[in-house]
Amino acid sequence: MNAKIKLLLLLTVLVCASSMLLAQPITREDITIGTGTDLARIPVDMYYKTSYFQMLIYPSDIDDFTGLITGIKFYNNFVSDLPGKDTKIWIQGTSMPSLLSGWVPLSDESRLVYDAPTHYPSGTNEIYFGFMEDFYHFDGRNLLITVQRPLDTDYHSTDDRFRTQTIGSNRARNYQSDYTEMDPYNPDNTGSLSGAFPMTTLVAIPITPAQISGTVTEDGEPLAGVSVALDGTDYAVTTDAEGEYELSLLPPGSYSLLFSKQGYQTVALEIVLGEGDELVIDQSIEQLSMVSIHGQIIASDTLMGLEGAFLAFIGYAPYAASTDADGNFVVSNVFAGQSYSYTITAPGYSNLVGEIEVGDTDFDMGTLTMNEVTSPPQSVSATIDGGDSYVTITWNAPTNHDWQLGDSMDANRAFEGYEVHRLRVGQEDDPASWQLLTDEIVTETYFEDHDWYNLSGGNYRWAVKSIYTNGVSSLAAISNSIIKEGGIGLITGIIINLDAEGISGATISAGEFSTTSNEQGNYSLEVVAGSYHVMITAPRYHPFEFTDVVVEAEGTVTLNAILQPTSNSDLTSPELVSSITGISPNPFNPQTSISFEISKAGMISLEILNVRGQKLKTIHEGYMEAGAHRITFDANETNPPLGSGLYFLRLRSQDAIDMRKMVLSK
């Protein structure tokens, strides 16, 4: 449920959502499941450094309770007095009848309701876990309760136990380890299945659910198949043959009630449900109006209408059409006021895709141009020949070298040959900077670049395009790079620590060349043009390296680096108190769960850096309370998505900076 619904739900316990205000005290009740006749190390196992536990609570266990759950109690019988033990509790509804098939992975539906250091006193005690956020239980499903003891540095007595009982054989699962913390979102198949679970008390506020019923009509006649739903929730039904519907077991709150059906206008009603309300809402809906979509498709090579192009529209409803002899098309009886994506295909031409917003009038797509299909050469290779006097470029013919068009197409469009260009590394995305080497189209699948001998030092590649009639060329296929030695280039940059302070005296090495950074961390290193492995080292810091660094004659390459300390105690910066406590899994693909500890409330940032220290993604930036936290990071949510490789996770808080390695393995 969203925050708005939660607020109104709490208010409706005190205020009936009708025209009359009824002041009532909040009624809390304890619902206890089990008798606690046994003792076991569940749901938290202090004999191991980490534990993980799941159990099912069935509706019959709680007398079909509906309402708010504000906390939970377990009952311990410890020989140890254990303050400050981190504990996490999740709760969710589930249709799983048992845990026989394995752990239930946590998901967006799972609610983290408790996450704090907890005191487990010695002796026999009732331990109360007050929820950070109340949990709404209205749907009549089973409750799944998950309890985790995050990985600790200590373990304690085997006699630190909880009051338990055993009912059945498959309603609970338990895991413990001294080494590996279970990942709640991707649990493995370890652990044991049983019917043992702790004596549990749910601290709850009972609330009587509400109900909505009624009839949906069109022009006074019952309308079947209409979806009736509370927007933003899972509460939805469909009208029967008599147009009738009923939504039951609804939590009080403020909602948008939606009536929708294919081909009809959607109606949204704003309603407020009070505790125990039984509303009757009848609604009439009307059909959508219809319009047409029209336009023309032309060919890029002839700029004439293209006959036989096929158009497919996907959206509120699917539609299809083909162009006539002049390239014109019309799609009739299209639902108005909707969005549609389209794909246009034609033999010998690249597909056209796009989206349109269709209003209440006929939609004109205008004139669309389809580009002729071309195919680049394959496997372009460059090698030095003639004692370093020239470079030979070879390639294979495009996959459609024998490309033939259908009878309805222009049979004069044909493959003619190739053109060859030279470029410097780094110019691949700037064709305007390339040098054309072939004054005329060549038909062979090789070319000799005899200007190589006179070129200045640098790193070069060659691009080959397929050429077709009517001035059509393919995308370029680009060769490997070849370095021409000669000339002097420059490597410059700045070396800093995690506090963005310059590191003085760092050594920067590139092959036989080396230098050191100044007091501000700046450096400048002259090298002979070529390709280098650059290594950066400094006392009390981990080394940093760059591979395949290409320096061209009279060119400058900038390499900046952030060095990570080998030990926090070696540095004069403040001791790291807030810290990253876990990245699991690591390596990961594409998601991983990040755990970290904040020593005191304040502004923090959590960032992903590349191996050069450049920030790629800010995962979180803002105020955060002190304590343990967990955030899920998805490598596909960066722009662009991250590729496989080594990255750094950096945590910045008011009192500390911490950094950890993380490996993405796709």
C-alpha positions in Angstrom: 0.0 0.0 0.0 1.2 3.5 -0.6 1.8 6.1 2.1 -1.4 7.9 1.3 -3.5 4.8 1.9 -1.6 4.0 5.1 -2.3 7.5 6.5 -6.0 7.3 5.7 -6.1 3.8 7.1 -4.7 4.9 10.4 -7.1 7.9 10.5 -10.2 5.7 9.8 -9.5 3.7 12.9 -10.4 7.0 14.7 -12.6 8.7 12.1 -15.4 6.9 10.2 -15.3 7.8 6.5 -18.9 8.9 6.4 -20.5 12.2 7.1 -20.4 11.6 10.9 -17.2 11.6 13.0 -17.1 8.7 15.5 -14.2 9.1 18.0 -13.1 5.7 19.1 -10.0 4.5 21.1 -7.5 2.4 19.1 -7.9 -1.2 20.1 -4.7 -3.2 20.2 -4.5 -6.9 20.7 -1.8 -9.5 21.1 -2.3 -12.6 18.9 -0.1 -15.5 20.1 0.7 -18.5 18.0 2.1 -21.5 19.7 2.6 -22.7 23.3 6.4 -22.6 23.6 6.7 -26.0 25.2 10.1 -26.7 23.6 13.4 -24.8 23.3 15.4 -24.3 20.1 17.9 -21.8 18.5 15.2 -20.2 16.3 14.4 -17.7 14.9 17.9 -16.3 15.8 20.8 -18.7 16.3 23.5 -17.1 18.5 25.6 -20.2 18.5 26.6 -19.3 15.0 27.8 -16.0 13.6 24.9 -15.6 11.2 21.5 -17.3 10.8 18.5 -17.1 8.6 14.9 -18.3 9.3 11.6 -18.3 7.5 8.2 -19.5 8.8 4.6 -19.4 7.6 1.7 -18.2 9.8 -1.7 -19.4 8.5 -5.0 -17.6 8.7 -6.3 -20.2 11.1 -3.4 -19.4 13.5 -4.6 -15.9 13.9 -8.4 -16.4 13.6 -8.5 -14.8 10.1 -7.3 -11.5 11.5 -7.5 -8.4 9.3 -5.9 -5.1 10.2 -2.5 -3.6 11.1 0.4 -5.5 12.5 2.7 -3.1 14.4 5.2 -5.4 16.0 6.2 -8.9 16.9 7.3 -10.7 20.1 9.5 -13.7 20.6 10.3 -15.4 23.9 13.9 -16.2 24.8 15.6 -18.4 27.4 19.2 -17.3 27.3 22.2 -18.0 29.5 24.1 -15.1 27.8 23.3 -11.4 28.1 23.7 -10.2 24.5 23.2 -6.4 23.8 23.4 -4.8 20.4 22.9 -7.8 18.2 21.8 -6.8 14.7 18.5 -8.3 13.7 16.3 -8.0 10.6 12.7 -9.0 10.1 10.7 -9.0 6.9 7.0 -9.8 6.5 4.8 -10.4 3.5 1.6 -12.2 2.3 2.0 -15.4 0.3 -0.1 -18.1 -1.3 2.7 -20.7 -0.6 1.1 -23.5 1.4 4.4 -24.7 2.8 8.2 -24.2 2.4 8.7 -27.8 1.1 10.0 -26.5 -2.3 12.6 -24.3 -0.7 13.2 -20.8 0.6 10.9 -18.0 -0.6 13.2 -15.3 -2.1 12.4 -11.8 -0.9 10.9 -9.4 -3.5 9.3 -6.0 -3.9 6.4 -7.4 -2.0 8.5 -8.2 1.1 8.5 -5.5 3.7 11.5 -4.9 5.9 9.7 -4.0 9.1 12.6 -4.3 11.6 16.4 -3.5 11.2 18.2 -2.5 14.3 20.7 -3.7 17.0 18.7 -5.6 19.6 19.2 -6.5 23.3 18.7 -10.2 24.0 18.9 -10.4 27.8 19.8 -13.5 29.8 17.0 -15.5 31.5 13.4 -15.9 30.3 12.2 -12.8 28.5 9.6 -11.4 26.2 11.5 -9.6 23.4 9.5 -7.0 21.5 10.4 -5.9 18.0 8.5 -2.7 17.1 8.0 -2.3 13.4 9.5 0.6 11.5 6.4 0.6 9.4 3.1 -1.0 10.1 2.2 -4.0 8.0 -1.3 -4.2 6.4 -2.9 -7.7 6.4 -6.2 -7.8 4.6 -6.1 -10.3 1.8 -6.5 -13.5 3.8 -3.3 -15.1 2.6 -0.6 -16.8 4.7 2.0 -14.6 6.4 5.7 -15.3 5.6 8.0 -14.0 8.4 11.7 -13.9 7.7 14.3 -13.3 10.4 18.0 -12.8 9.8 21.0 -12.4 12.0 23.6 -10.6 9.8 27.1 -12.0 9.9 28.7 -11.1 13.3 32.2 -11.4 14.6 31.2 -13.5 17.6 29.2 -16.6 18.4 27.8 -17.5 21.8 26.3 -20.3 23.9 24.4 -23.3 22.4 22.0 -22.8 25.3 20.9 -19.4 24.1 17.4 -20.5 22.9 13.9 -19.5 22.3 10.6 -21.0 23.4 9.3 -23.0 20.4 6.9 -25.8 19.3 6.5 -28.1 16.4 3.4 -28.2 14.3 3.6 -30.2 11.0 6.8 -30.7 9.2 7.2 -28.1 6.4 6.2 -24.6 7.6 9.7 -23.4 8.6 13.2 -23.3 7.3 16.4 -22.6 9.2 20.1 -21.9 8.2 23.2 -21.0 10.2 26.9 -20.5 9.4 30.1 -19.0 10.8 31.2 -17.9 7.4 28.5 -17.1 4.8 25.5 -14.9 5.2 22.4 -16.0 3.4 21.3 -13.6 0.6 17.5 -13.0 1.3 16.9 -12.1 -2.4 18.8 -15.0 -3.9 18.9 -17.8 -1.2 20.7 -21.0 -2.0 19.3 -24.5 -1.3 21.1 -25.0 2.0 19.4 -25.1 5.4 16.8 -27.5 7.0 13.1 -27.9 6.7 10.9 -28.6 9.7 7.6 -27.8 11.5 9.4 -26.1 14.4 8.9 -22.4 14.9 9.1 -19.9 17.8 6.3 -19.0 20.0 5.2 -15.8 18.3 3.0 -12.9 19.3 1.7 -10.4 16.7 1.0 -7.0 18.1 -2.0 -5.9 16.0 -4.8 -3.4 15.5 -7.9 -5.2 14.2 -9.7 -3.4 11.5 -12.9 -4.6 9.7 -12.4 -4.6 6.0 -14.7 -2.7 3.6 -16.6 -3.9 0.5 -17.7 -2.4 -2.8 -20.4 -3.9 -5.1 -22.5 -2.7 -8.0 -23.5 -3.1 -11.6 -21.9 -1.7 -14.8 -24.1 -0.8 -17.8 -23.9 0.5 -21.3 -27.0 2.5 -22.4 -28.9 0.9 -19.5 -27.9 -2.6 -20.4 -25.7 -4.8 -18.2 -22.1 -5.0 -19.5 -20.0 -8.2 -18.9 -16.2 -8.3 -18.9 -15.6 -4.9 -17.3 -12.5 -4.7 -15.1 -13.3 -3.0 -11.8 -10.1 -2.2 -9.7 -8.7 0.0 -7.0 -5.9 1.8 -8.8 -2.4 1.0 -7.4 -3.5 -2.1 -5.6 -4.0 -5.8 -6.4 -7.8 -5.5 -5.7 -9.6 -6.1 -9.0 -12.5 -8.2 -10.4 -14.4 -8.5 -13.6 -18.2 -8.0 -14.1 -20.3 -11.2 -14.7 -22.9 -11.7 -17.4 -25.3 -9.5 -15.4 -22.8 -6.7 -15.2 -22.4 -7.2 -11.5 -19.2 -7.1 -9.4 -18.0 -7.3 -5.8 -14.7 -6.2 -4.3 -14.3 -7.5 -0.7 -11.7 -7.6 2.1 -10.7 -4.0 1.3 -8.6 -1.9 3.7 -10.0 1.5 4.6 -8.5 4.4 2.8 -8.7 6.8 -0.2 -8.7 5.2 -3.7 -9.3 5.7 -7.3 -11.9 3.2 -8.5 -11.4 2.3 -12.1 -13.9 0.8 -14.6 -12.2 -0.3 -17.8 -12.9 -2.5 -20.8 -11.4 -2.9 -24.3 -13.0 -0.4 -26.6 -14.6 1.6 -23.9 -13.7 4.8 -22.1 -12.1 4.3 -18.7 -14.0 5.8 -15.8 -12.1 6.8 -12.6 -14.0 7.6 -9.4 -12.4 9.0 -6.3 -13.7 7.2 -3.2 -13.0 7.0 0.5 -13.6 3.7 2.3 -14.2 3.7 6.1 -13.8 0.7 8.3 -16.6 -1.9 7.6 -18.1 0.2 4.8 -20.3 -1.6 2.3 -20.6 0.7 -0.7 -22.9 0.1 -3.7 -21.6 1.9 -6.8 -23.3 1.5 -10.1 -21.6 2.9 -13.2 -22.3 3.4 -16.9 -19.4 3.5 -19.4 -19.3 4.5 -23.1 -17.5 3.1 -26.2 -14.4 4.8 -27.5 -14.7 6.8 -30.8 -12.9 5.5 -33.9 -10.5 7.4 -36.2 -8.1 6.4 -39.1 -4.3 6.5 -39.6 -2.9 7.4 -43.0 0.3 8.3 -44.7 2.8 7.5 -47.5 6.0 5.3 -47.6 8.7 6.2 -50.1 12.1 4.5 -50.9 15.4 6.3 -50.1 17.0 5.3 -53.4 14.2 6.4 -55.8 12.2 8.8 -53.6 9.1 7.3 -55.1 6.2 5.6 -53.4 7.1 2.1 -52.1 4.5 -0.6 -52.9 3.9 -3.5 -50.7 5.4 -2.1 -47.5 3.8 -3.8 -44.4 2.7 -1.7 -41.4 2.0 -3.3 -38.0 0.6 -1.2 -35.1 0.7 -2.4 -31.5 -1.0 -0.6 -28.6 -4.6 -0.5 -27.2 -5.4 -2.9 -30.1 -3.4 -4.4 -32.9 -3.7 -3.1 -36.5 -2.0 -3.9 -39.8 -2.0 -2.5 -43.4 0.0 -2.5 -46.7 0.9 0.3 -49.0 -0.6 0.6 -52.5 1.3 1.2 -55.8 1.9 4.8 -54.8 3.1 3.9 -51.3 -0.1 5.2 -49.7 -1.8 3.4 -46.7 -5.0 3.9 -44.6 -5.8 2.1 -41.3 -9.4 2.4 -40.5 -11.4 1.9 -37.2 -8.6 2.7 -34.9 -9.5 3.4 -31.2 -9.0 7.2 -30.6 -7.1 8.7 -27.7 -4.4 6.0 -27.5 -0.7 5.5 -28.0 0.6 3.0 -30.7 4.0 1.7 -31.6 4.6 0.8 -35.2 7.0 -1.3 -37.3 7.2 -0.9 -41.1 8.9 -3.6 -43.2 9.7 -4.0 -46.9 12.0 -6.4 -48.8 15.4 -4.8 -49.4 14.8 -1.9 -46.9 15.7 -1.4 -43.2 12.7 -1.5 -40.9 11.1 1.7 -39.6 9.9 1.8 -36.0 8.4 4.5 -33.9 5.4 5.6 -31.7 2.4 7.8 -32.3 -0.2 9.5 -30.1 -3.6 9.2 -31.8 -6.1 11.9 -30.7 -9.8 12.3 -31.4 -9.3 13.0 -35.1 -7.8 11.2 -38.1 -4.0 10.9 -37.7 -1.7 11.8 -40.6 1.8 10.1 -40.3 3.0 12.2 -43.3 5.7 10.8 -45.6 8.1 8.2 -44.2 11.3 7.2 -46.0 12.6 3.6 -45.9 16.4 3.2 -46.3 17.7 0.6 -48.7 19.4 -2.4 -47.0 23.1 -2.5 -47.3 25.7 -4.9 -45.9 29.3 -3.9 -44.8 32.4 -6.0 -45.7 33.4 -8.7 -43.3 36.6 -9.4 -41.3 38.7 -6.3 -42.2 42.4 -6.9 -41.4 45.4 -4.6 -41.6 49.0 -5.9 -41.7 52.4 -4.2 -42.2 54.2 -5.4 -45.4 57.3 -4.5 -47.5 59.6 -4.1 -44.6 57.4 -1.5 -42.9 57.0 0.4 -46.2 53.2 -0.1 -46.6 50.1 -1.6 -45.0 47.9 -4.2 -46.7 44.2 -4.1 -45.9 42.1 -7.3 -46.7 38.5 -8.1 -46.1 35.7 -10.5 -47.1 32.8 -9.7 -49.3 29.5 -8.6 -47.6 27.0 -11.3 -46.7 24.7 -10.2 -49.6 27.3 -9.8 -52.3 24.9 -11.7 -54.6 22.0 -9.6 -53.4 19.1 -9.7 -55.9 15.8 -7.8 -55.6 12.3 -9.1 -56.3 10.5 -8.5 -59.6 8.6 -5.6 -58.2 11.8 -3.8 -57.2 14.3 -1.7 -59.2 16.5 -4.4 -60.7 19.3 -1.8 -61.3 20.1 -1.5 -57.7 23.2 -3.7 -57.3 26.5 -4.1 -55.4 29.4 -2.3 -57.1 32.5 -2.5 -55.0 34.3 -0.9 -52.1 35.9 2.3 -50.8 38.7 2.5 -48.3 39.5 5.1 -45.6 42.3 5.7 -43.1 41.6 7.1 -39.6 43.4 7.5 -36.3 42.3 5.6 -33.2 39.6 7.7 -31.5 38.1 8.9 -34.7 35.9 5.9 -35.2 32.7 7.9 -34.5 33.7 10.9 -36.7 33.7 9.7 -40.4 34.1 13.3 -41.5 37.7 13.2 -40.2 38.6 10.0 -42.2 40.9 10.2 -45.2 39.5 8.5 -48.4 42.3 6.4 -50.0 40.4 5.1 -53.0 39.7 7.8 -55.7 37.5 5.2 -57.5 35.5 2.2 -56.4 37.7 -0.9 -56.1 36.3 -4.4 -56.8 39.1 -6.4 -55.2 39.0 -7.4 -51.5 42.3 -5.9 -50.7 44.1 -2.6 -50.8 47.7 -1.4 -50.2 48.3 1.8 -48.4 51.7 3.0 -49.7 51.4 6.4 -47.9 52.1 4.5 -44.6 55.8 5.0 -44.9 55.5 8.8 -44.8 52.9 9.1 -42.0 53.7 10.7 -38.7 53.8 8.6 -35.6 50.4 7.5 -34.2 47.9 4.8 -34.0 45.9 4.1 -37.2 43.0 2.0 -38.4 41.3 1.4 -41.8 37.6 1.5 -42.7 36.0 -0.2 -45.7 32.5 0.4 -47.0 30.4 -1.5 -49.5 29.2 0.6 -52.4 25.8 0.1 -54.2 24.3 1.9 -57.1 22.4 5.1 -56.8 25.0 6.4 -54.3 24.1 4.1 -51.5 26.9 2.9 -49.1 27.0 0.5 -46.2 28.2 1.2 -42.7 31.9 1.0 -42.4 33.7 -2.2 -41.2 36.9 -1.1 -39.3 40.2 -2.9 -39.1 42.5 -3.6 -36.2 44.9 -0.8 -35.2 48.6 -0.4 -36.1 51.0 1.9 -34.2 53.5 3.8 -36.3 56.4 4.6 -34.0 58.0 8.0 -33.9 57.5 11.3 -32.2 56.9 12.3 -28.5 53.6 12.3 -26.7 52.6 13.3 -23.2 50.8 11.5 -20.3 49.4 14.0 -17.7 47.0 13.9 -14.8 46.5 14.1 -11.0 46.7 11.5 -8.3 44.4 12.0 -5.3 43.3 10.1 -2.2 39.7 9.3 -1.1 39.4 12.7 0.5 40.2 14.3 -2.9 43.6 15.5 -1.6 46.6 15.4 -4.0 49.2 12.6 -3.2 52.8 13.9 -3.4 55.6 11.6 -4.5 53.5 9.0 -6.3 55.4 7.1 -9.0 53.9 7.0 -12.5 55.6 4.4 -14.8 55.0 3.7 -18.5 57.5 1.2 -19.9 61.0 2.6 -19.5 59.6 6.1 -18.7 58.7 7.3 -15.2 58.1 10.4 -13.1 56.7 11.4 -9.7 53.7 13.6 -8.7 54.2 17.1 -7.1 52.8 18.4 -3.8 49.4 18.9 -5.4 49.4 15.4 -6.9 49.9 16.6 -10.5 52.3 14.9 -12.9 53.5 15.1 -16.6 55.4 12.3 -18.3 56.9 12.4 -21.8 57.0 9.1 -23.7 57.7 7.9 -27.2 54.5 7.5 -29.2 53.2 4.0 -28.7 51.0 1.8 -26.5 51.7 1.5 -22.8 50.8 -0.2 -19.5 50.8 2.6 -17.0 51.4 1.8 -13.3 50.8 4.3 -10.4 52.3 3.5 -6.9 52.6 5.4 -3.7 53.6 4.4 -0.1 50.6 3.4 2.1 48.3 3.1 -1.0 47.3 0.3 -3.2 48.8 0.4 -6.7 46.6 1.6 -9.6 47.1 0.7 -13.3 45.8 1.6 -16.8 46.2 -0.9 -19.6 46.4 -0.4 -23.4 47.1 3.4 -23.1 47.8 4.7 -26.6 50.0 7.8 -26.9 50.3 9.5 -30.3 53.1 11.7 -31.5 52.5 15.3 -30.2 49.4 14.0 -28.5 48.4 14.2 -24.8 46.6 11.5 -22.8 45.1 12.4 -19.4 45.1 9.7 -16.7 43.7 10.7 -13.3 43.6 8.2 -10.4 42.1 7.8 -6.9 44.4 5.7 -4.7 42.9 3.5 -2.0 44.8 3.3 1.3 46.3 0.0 2.3 45.3 0.6 5.9 43.1 3.2 7.5 45.4 3.5 10.5 48.4 4.4 8.3 46.8 7.7 7.2 46.2 11.0 9.0 42.6 11.2 7.9 39.8 10.4 10.5 39.3 6.8 11.4 36.7 5.1 9.3 33.7 4.5 11.5 30.8 4.3 9.0 31.7 1.4 6.6 30.5 -0.9 3.9 29.8 -4.2 5.6 28.9 -6.5 2.7 28.3 -6.8 -1.1 26.4 -10.0 -1.8 26.7 -11.6 -4.3 30.1 -10.5 -5.5 30.8 -11.1 -8.4 27.2 -10.3 -9.4 25.0 -10.1 -12.4 23.2 -7.7 -12.7 21.9 -7.1 -9.1 23.7 -7.2 -5.8 22.7 -6.3 -2.3 24.9 -3.7 -0.5 25.0 -3.5 3.3 26.6 -0.6 5.1 26.7 0.8 8.6 26.2 4.6 9.4 27.7 5.6 12.7 25.7 8.8 13.1 22.8 10.4 11.3 23.6 12.8 8.5 24.2 13.2 4.8 25.8 10.3 3.0 26.5 9.3 -0.6 26.9 5.8 -2.1 28.6 5.8 -5.5 29.9 3.4 -8.2 33.4 4.3 -9.7 35.3 2.8 -12.5 38.9 1.7 -12.2 40.0 5.2 -13.1 38.1 6.7 -10.2 35.5 8.3 -12.4 32.0 8.3 -10.9 29.5 6.3 -13.0 26.4 6.1 -10.8 25.2 7.7 -7.5 23.1 5.0 -5.8 22.0 7.1 -2.9 22.7 10.7 -1.9 20.9 12.3 1.0 20.1 12.2 4.7 20.2 8.8 6.4 19.6 7.7 10.0 22.4 6.0 12.0 22.4 2.2 11.9 22.6 -0.7 9.5 21.2 -0.2 6.0 20.9 -2.3 2.8 20.4 -1.1 -0.8 20.0 -3.2 -4.0 22.1 -2.0 -7.0 21.2 -3.0 -10.5 24.0 -2.6 -13.1 21.5 -2.4 -15.9 20.0 0.8 -14.4 23.0 3.0 -15.2 23.2 4.9 -18.5 24.6 3.2 -20.3 24.3 -0.2 -18.5 27.6 -1.3 -17.0 29.7 -4.0 -18.7 31.6 -6.8 -17.1 34.6 -5.8 -15.1 36.1 -4.4 -11.9 34.4 -1.4 -10.2 34.6 0.3 -6.8 31.8 1.1 -4.4 32.5 4.3 -2.4 30.6 5.3 0.8 31.0 8.9 2.0 29.5 9.9 5.4 30.1 12.8 7.8 32.8 10.9 9.6 34.3 8.5 7.1 35.0 7.3 3.6 35.0 3.6 2.8 35.6 1.8 -0.6 35.3 -1.8 -1.7 35.9 -3.7 -4.9 33.0 -5.2 -6.8 33.0 -7.4 -9.9 30.3 -7.5 -12.5 30.3 -10.8 -14.4 27.8 -10.9 -17.3 
